[in-house]
């Protein structure tokens, strides 16, 4: 299964990340379909190099017509984020039905904090770093799309059920 291969590859390369987006919402227990994988990563040169190495290892390439190494150019990413409103750097797995991996750029919450608060799930021996419910709610509130608002309502219900 690609998802586990991805998370194992991120772990193997020491990528400091947290799973966010629809898949994270689903792993917290909300019935939710999604077609892509969204992650938040610590935007440090070393961590981005680890992410690039993991992507190369798995044959994952940018959807934009740019070299994969562009993902390590923080100043370029910041410029694209502010001037072109690029919210995520999209990568795609090989094959005609490749899965999209969106790397969230410069979220409204410090990625280091998101990663430190992430829960680590053991899925058949593969660690999956899952953003906390609180961080997912904050990220989804900043996006504000109808699906995000729906996710927030479901996540808040989960919070109320916690002991």
Phi, psi and omega in degrees: 000129185302320184303311181294324176298319179298309182295324177295320179295318177298318179294314181302325181267004175070032180284127176272103186219168168220137176286130179231184174080196187300321180294321177296318178300316180296319181291338174281349175116010178264132176294115187205127175264144176207154182252351183234177177239129179245131176229156173245134180235153173293126186272059176251153180305315182297315182293321178293325176295322176297319178295318178298316179298318178296316180298315178299316181300326183260002179073024180273134184231156178295147174281330175288152179281063179226158177293150178304326182298343176301332178298340179267358183263087187302319180296319178296315179298319179295320178297313179297324180294314184279321186268333183243003179058035177282110183273330182217147174265110185272132175240155180225140178285160180294160176102159183295332180250042184301147177274140179269132174247112179263123177260110182293128180261129171050060179293166181289349176247141180302121181303326178300316179295318178301315182293322179293326181273354183297145174274145177252113177267142174259109180250102184046046177088358179255122178286132176238119182269113189250123178304146179294159177301318181300316180291322177298317179299315180296317179295317181291326176295323180290330178284315172070012177287159179306318180295324179293319179296322176295316178301319180301315180301316179294318180294323178295323176297320177298319179300319182293334180278343181292143180292000000 
